C-alpha cells in the first residue's frame, strides 16, 4: 500500500491552532452553544483548555465519544445561569473537566 498525507488538517479558533479535525469541529460546536447562551464570554486560553480537555477525555476514557462529550457539555451550559456559574460535568461528575473547571473558577478564561 502506498499512502501519504497530502495536507494534514489544521484549524484555528481565536488564535488557537487545532490539528485534529474532529476536535476542531467539536470545539467549534461547543463554543457556538456557549455563545448562544452567554455570548462570547471566553478568551483564547479557554479555547485551548477546551480543546485539550476534549482530546484528553477521548484518549483516557474509552467509553467517551464525541457525542457524549457534546451532549454532556451542552447539558452543563443549559443548567447554568451564567458563564461564572457554569460547572462542566460528564456523567454527573466533574473529574473529567477538573482542569477546565478549575481555570474557569480562577477567572483564567475571561
Rosetta blueprint (number, residue, H / E / L):
1 X L
2 X L
3 X L
4 X L
5 X L
6 X L
7 X L
8 X L
9 X L
10 X L
11 X E
12 X E
13 X E
14 X L
15 X L
16 X E
17 X E
18 X E
19 X L
20 X L
21 X H
22 X H
23 X H
24 X H
25 X H
26 X H
27 X H
28 X H
29 X H
30 X H
31 X H
32 X H
33 X H
34 X H
35 X H
36 X H
37 X H
38 X H
39 X L
40 X L
41 X L
42 X L
43 X L
44 X H
45 X H
46 X H
47 X H
48 X H
49 X H
50 X H
51 X H
52 X H
53 X H
54 X H
55 X H
56 X H
57 X H
58 X H
59 X H
60 X H
61 X L
62 X L
63 X L
64 X L
65 X L
66 X H
67 X H
68 X H
69 X H
70 X H
71 X H
72 X H
73 X H
74 X H
75 X H
76 X H
77 X H
78 X H
79 X L
80 X L
81 X L
82 X L
83 X L
84 X L
85 X L
86 X L
87 X L
88 X L
89 X L
90 X E
91 X L
92 X L
93 X E
94 X L
95 X H
96 X H
97 X H
98 X H
99 X H
100 X H
101 X H
102 X H
103 X H
104 X H
105 X H
106 X L
107 X L
108 X L
109 X L
110 X L
